[in-house]
Amino acid sequence: MPLPIDLPIVDHHCHLSPTGEGVGAARRFAKAGGTHLFLATQNYAGAVPTSLQTYREQFAMTEELARRIGEETGVVAYPVLAPYPVDLLGAAAQIGLSAATELQFQALELAAHRVEEQAAVALGEVGRPHFPVPIEMAAASEAVFVRALETARDVGCPAVVHSEDLDANGYRSVADLASRASFPVGRLVKHYARAVVPAAVRQGIVPSFVARRELTTSSLAQDPPWFWETDFLDDPTRPGAVLDLATIPRRALAIAADPDRVDRLRIPFVESIETVYGFTPRTASRAGR
């Protein structure tokens, strides 16, 4: 069974780089049937930013890539901007922890300004390192995380979370931080969710599942909202990592072969975007794609 012609096919989290495959990867995504992707920023210069100007240039590059993707492939790319949480560690080693923390605060404000100008749709990735760090670094990371949630709250956008894998205690701790920031957990997205965790355990936080075959199958039974992502890194030294950008269109096509499951594809591709982001991704017929 072919994909419904009015169904957008969405990768909720990926990275593209001007020094990697770049727009070419989006072209492959479109050829496979993909229509929309959420493009998360990354450090393109190969070094941790230690100035606000570097973040300004980084965010501008993400926006430029999104523009080119739309013009050259027809795929709609939604920029997601924020200073990467792990940047705090590298910057602190060069300019000190206090200055590095202040830089993260400033970069969050810069990203929020781009959301206000409708150049980006969310703050992300925000959160904390996915590995143990010294106590003072953990405290600073938590302070930046709370500031990120406060900033997203103030501009009324979702926040896409980078963190360790979350169990019940982990989800509770993140929900507690959201409560401190008066941020609605229903707009808090756990990027790189690698397992289905019961909704009652997630405290209202929305998972973005890594689109491995077994996880896409098991996630179909979950109540919305939830997303699928590849977390494609566009790193020439790690081709196809985390998953290739054409993965989600291929998964969707396989699922659409079962008439009893095809309607479930509207959860990650339409319903969850409407619920979390507040807009509907539109797509034209796939004819000619």
Residue, then its C-alpha position, 0 to 999 in steps of 0.5 A: m500500500p502506498l503512503p497517503i498522498d496527503l501524509p507528511i513524512v517527518d524526521h523530528h530530529c537530525h543534523l546536517s552540516p556544510t562540511g558533510e553531505g548537507v543538502g544532498a542528504a535532504r535530497r535523498f530524504a525527499k527521494a525516499g518520500g520524506t517531506h519535513l524535517f526538524l533541523a537541530t543546530q550543531n557546532y560546524a566549526g569543529a570547536v566549542p564556541t567561546s563567544l556569542q558571535t560564534y553562536r550567532e554564526q552557527f545559528a545563521m548556518t542552520e537557518e541557511l541550511a534550512r533555506r537551501i533545503g527548501e529551495e533545492t529539495g522541496v523538503v520543509a526544514y524547521p530550525v531548532l536552535a540552542p547552545y549544546p549543553v555539553d558545550l559548557l564543559g569545553a567552554a569552561a576549560q577555556i574561559g572559566l565556568s562562570a563565563a561559560t555559564e553566562l555565554q550559555f545564557q546569552a546564546l539561549e536568549l539569541a536562540a529565543h530571539r530567532v524563535e520570536e522572529q519565526a526563524a526557528v520553532a523550538l529551543g534545542e538541544v537543551g538539557r544536561p550532559h549524558f555522562p557523569v560530570p563534577i558536582e560544580m559542573a552538574a550544578a551549572s548545567e542544571a542552572v542553564f537547563v532551568r534558564a533554557l526552560e524559562t526562556a522557552r516558556d517566555v517565547g512560548c515554544p517547545a524545548v528539545v531535551h538532551s540528557e542521559d537515558l531517562d528511567a522513572n527517576g530521570y523523567r521525574s527529575v526533568a519534570d521537576l525542573a520544568s515545574r521550577a521553570s513553570f514550563p509545560v511538560g507537554r511541550l518538553v520533548k525527550h530527544y533520542a528516546r531509545a526505549v518505550v517507557p510507559a506514559a505514566v512514568r514519563q510525567g507528561i514529557v513527550p518522547s522522540f523515539v530513535a527510529r530503529r525498526e523494533l522501536t518504530t513498531s512498538s511505539l505505534a501502540q503508544d498513545p500520542p504525542w510522540f515522534w520519530e527521529t534519526d538523529f542523523l549526524d552528517d559526519p563523514t567519519r561516521p557515515g549513516a550515524v545515528l541512523d541514515l536520513a532516509t530511514i523514516p520514509r522507509r519505515a513509514l512505507a513498510i508500515a503503510a503496507d498494513p492497512d490496519r496500521v497506516d493511520r497510526l502514522r498520523i501520530p508522529f507526523v501530524e497529531s504530535i506536531e499539532t499538539v507540541y508545536g501548535f502547527t500542522p505540517r502540510t504536504a502536496s501530492r507525492a507525485g513527481r517525488 
